[in-house]
């Protein structure tokens, strides 16, 4: 059984760290290799290289990760109880 609170926070923080890594990658690589286009498509209202856009992207990334944990854990726990009954 998975702890929903723990997995939700873990995935939220992981998604936030991944967002920061993508932004750093975009800053150190040439324009042709940027993740900016993908980030602007995936994160509503995100604008590349603005403080507001960075903070909004960070929050949105955390919320996407938290959402994944909130959806994944109950499904996993349900299936675990259903198929792992001994």
KEKE-3310 file (N, C-alpha, C; in steps of 0.2 Angstrom, whole numbers, plus 5000, padded with zeros to 4 digits):
npx = (5004:5002:5007:4997:4998:5012:5017:5011:5017:5030:5030:5026:5037:5047:5043:5044:5058:5062:5057:5065:5077:5075:5074:5086:5094:5089:5095:5108:5111:5111:5099:5091:5090:5082:5070:5060:5049:5041:5038:5031:5020:5015:5013:5001:5000:5013:5028:5044:5059:5055:5052:5040:5034:5043:5041:5027:5027:5035:5026:5015:5021:5023:5010:5005:5013:5008:4995:4996:5001:4990:4980:4986:4990:4977:4972:4982:4982:4969:4970:4980:4974:4964:4970:4980:4975:4977)
npy = (4994:5011:5027:5040:5054:5055:5051:5060:5072:5069:5067:5080:5088:5082:5085:5099:5101:5095:5104:5115:5110:5109:5122:5128:5120:5125:5138:5136:5130:5130:5140:5132:5120:5122:5120:5128:5130:5118:5119:5130:5126:5116:5121:5132:5149:5151:5160:5161:5165:5175:5182:5181:5171:5160:5158:5154:5143:5135:5133:5127:5116:5109:5107:5099:5087:5084:5081:5070:5061:5061:5055:5043:5035:5031:5023:5013:5008:5002:4992:4985:4980:4973:4963:4957:4950:4938)
npz = (5000:4996:5003:5001:5004:5005:4993:4984:4988:4985:4971:4967:4971:4964:4951:4951:4953:4941:4932:4935:4931:4918:4914:4917:4909:4897:4898:4896:4884:4866:4857:4848:4854:4865:4878:4879:4870:4872:4886:4886:4879:4887:4900:4906:4902:4904:4902:4893:4901:4911:4927:4933:4924:4927:4941:4940:4932:4940:4951:4943:4939:4950:4955:4944:4946:4959:4957:4949:4959:4967:4960:4956:4967:4974:4964:4963:4976:4977:4967:4972:4984:4978:4970:4977:4988:5000)
capx = (5000:5006:5004:4995:5001:5020:5018:5009:5022:5036:5029:5026:5043:5051:5041:5047:5065:5063:5056:5071:5083:5074:5075:5094:5096:5088:5099:5115:5111:5109:5091:5088:5089:5078:5064:5055:5043:5037:5036:5025:5014:5012:5011:4997:5002:5021:5032:5051:5064:5052:5052:5033:5034:5047:5037:5021:5029:5036:5019:5011:5024:5022:5003:5004:5015:5004:4989:4998:5001:4983:4977:4990:4989:4971:4971:4987:4980:4963:4972:4984:4969:4960:4973:4985:4972:4980)
capy = (5000:5017:5033:5045:5060:5055:5050:5066:5077:5067:5069:5087:5091:5080:5089:5106:5100:5094:5110:5120:5107:5111:5130:5128:5117:5130:5143:5134:5127:5135:5141:5126:5114:5124:5116:5133:5129:5113:5121:5135:5122:5111:5125:5138:5156:5151:5164:5160:5170:5180:5180:5178:5164:5155:5156:5151:5137:5131:5131:5123:5109:5105:5105:5093:5081:5082:5078:5063:5057:5060:5050:5036:5031:5027:5017:5008:5004:4998:4986:4981:4976:4968:4957:4955:4947:4931)
capz = (5000:4996:5007:4996:5005:5004:4985:4981:4989:4982:4964:4966:4972:4958:4945:4952:4952:4934:4929:4936:4927:4911:4913:4917:4902:4892:4898:4894:4877:4860:4856:4844:4859:4871:4880:4880:4866:4875:4892:4885:4877:4893:4906:4904:4904:4905:4897:4894:4904:4915:4934:4934:4921:4931:4947:4938:4929:4946:4954:4939:4938:4957:4955:4940:4950:4965:4954:4947:4965:4970:4955:4955:4974:4976:4959:4965:4982:4975:4963:4977:4988:4974:4967:4981:4993:5001)
cpx = (5004:5003:5003:4998:5009:5021:5016:5014:5029:5036:5029:5033:5048:5049:5044:5054:5066:5062:5062:5076:5081:5075:5083:5097:5095:5092:5106:5116:5109:5101:5088:5087:5085:5072:5058:5048:5038:5034:5030:5019:5011:5010:5007:5000:5010:5024:5040:5055:5060:5052:5045:5032:5037:5043:5030:5022:5031:5030:5015:5014:5023:5015:5002:5007:5011:4998:4990:4998:4994:4979:4980:4989:4983:4970:4976:4984:4974:4965:4976:4979:4965:4963:4979:4982:4974:4975)
cpy = (5006:5023:5038:5052:5061:5055:5057:5072:5076:5069:5076:5090:5088:5083:5096:5106:5099:5100:5115:5117:5109:5118:5131:5125:5122:5136:5142:5131:5132:5135:5135:5120:5116:5120:5122:5132:5123:5115:5126:5132:5118:5115:5131:5144:5156:5155:5163:5166:5176:5178:5177:5171:5159:5153:5152:5144:5132:5128:5126:5116:5105:5103:5099:5086:5079:5079:5071:5058:5056:5055:5043:5032:5028:5022:5011:5004:5000:4992:4982:4977:4971:4962:4954:4951:4940:4927)
cpz = (5000:5000:5002:4997:5004:4996:4982:4982:4985:4974:4963:4967:4966:4952:4945:4950:4944:4930:4929:4932:4920:4909:4913:4911:4896:4892:4896:4888:4872:4860:4852:4848:4865:4872:4881:4876:4870:4882:4891:4882:4883:4899:4904:4907:4906:4900:4899:4897:4907:4922:4935:4930:4924:4937:4945:4936:4935:4949:4950:4939:4945:4957:4950:4943:4956:4962:4952:4953:4968:4966:4956:4961:4975:4971:4961:4971:4981:4972:4968:4981:4984:4972:4971:4988:4994:5005)
residu = (UNK:UNK:UNK:UNK:UNK:UNK:UNK:UNK:UNK:UNK:UNK:UNK:UNK:UNK:UNK:UNK:UNK:UNK:UNK:UNK:UNK:UNK:UNK:UNK:UNK:UNK:UNK:UNK:UNK:UNK:UNK:UNK:UNK:UNK:UNK:UNK:UNK:UNK:UNK:UNK:UNK:UNK:UNK:UNK:UNK:UNK:UNK:UNK:UNK:UNK:UNK:UNK:UNK:UNK:UNK:UNK:UNK:UNK:UNK:UNK:UNK:UNK:UNK:UNK:UNK:UNK:UNK:UNK:UNK:UNK:UNK:UNK:UNK:UNK:UNK:UNK:UNK:UNK:UNK:UNK:UNK:UNK:UNK:UNK:UNK:UNK)
# end
